[in-house]
Amino acid sequence: MRKLLYALPLLFAVPLIAQSAPVVPGAKDVARVTAGTYNTDPAHTLIGWRVSHFGFNDYFGIFGDATGTLILDPAKLNAAKVDITIPIGKVTTASAGLTGHLLRAGKDGGKADFFGPAPADAKFVSTGVVASGTTAKITGDLTLNGVTKPVVLDTKFSGAGNNPFNKKATVGFHATTTLKRSDFGANYAIPFVSDEVKLDISVAFEKAI
């Protein structure tokens, strides 16, 4: 009897705990996505890059503050359109020296090793979408370092819901691709630093219309 009396407060507490448990606002539920025009949430959109350093290990960095739009209709996914602008000059790495190298001017007025001190923004503009369920291959033109080349993004829908702070309908995606930096005129230290660059993209779009 005494054990039962001790247990009663716990039994009453269970439903109270369940009621107060926080609920994540986003979910991988395509039914939550509505048609319209979306703008990036720059503070929560990141483009990570990764290269092999001397064949020993990978080194990676991030481009942030990306801006752009997504035109999306869940009933016509293959008609979706996306464009993203990436401020290359805001590249971030764990090493101040490497970040400075990426953005330094070429020696004696020559061509910069990577981007130079005032690089133009990179831009991706989609040219086609092939969707299947919650994944899609997005083909588009990437302009970087003054060079435009086609790339394909392997994309996955990651969540949708309303942002709890600004109340805007939000959709999120992850995407990956691999490109050769030599295609975009960044040839420094190849092959000691790999020509292949892996991109890992995480983007949030907030509904505008």
Secondary structure, DSSP 8 states (H G I E B T S, - for coil): -HHHHHHHHHHHHHHHHHHHS---S-BS-GGG--SEEEEE-GGG-EEEEEEEETTTEEEEEEE---EEEEEE-GGGGGG-EEEEEE-GGG-B-S-HHHHHHHH---GGG---SSS-SS---EEEEEEEEEEETTEEEEEEEEEETTEEEEEEEEEEEEEEEE-TTT--EEEEEEEEEEEEGGGGT--TTTTTB-SEEEEEEEEEEEE--
